[in-house]
Amino acid sequence: MPTAKSVTQEEIVSSLRQLRDMCMGRIPVCTTTLVKNAREGTAEAIETRGKVFEPAGANRAIELLSRHVVVPAEVSSVSGVLLVPRIEADGEWERNSHD
């Protein structure tokens, strides 16, 4: 019977932080799009790299991360406005991603 690799709490928190950063557009992600040409019967995969904003993914990652830390009772319910990071000029995210 195969055994599952044990995952540490630190690995889970690290993955959630990375997911949060990707969903909030802090770090670039690679997206693959399949372009079909029905006339020629071909399909080509095109990869693009850039920043994305996925609010549902960001909210869920933040929710799961908040369970890991002790949050005071008066702040345990999060509501309000989600701040969207500024959109950087072309190429600026490449310079900033190496910091």
C-alpha angles and dihedrals in degrees: 000000000000116000122224117240109251112243119209125222089243091057091051093048091047091051092048091051091050091048091049091051092048092048092048093051095248095125129029122252132200115240124192119209123189112221113198126199106198094184094057095030094234136129127199128193113222120192121207127184122209147109121289135190115220107170096184092054092044092050093049093048091049090048092052092045091051089059088060096057128057108255119193114247094246091057099039092101111066119201138142137071123345110223114222116215116243116266110247124218118261111287095011092101089056091057092045096046091068094058 
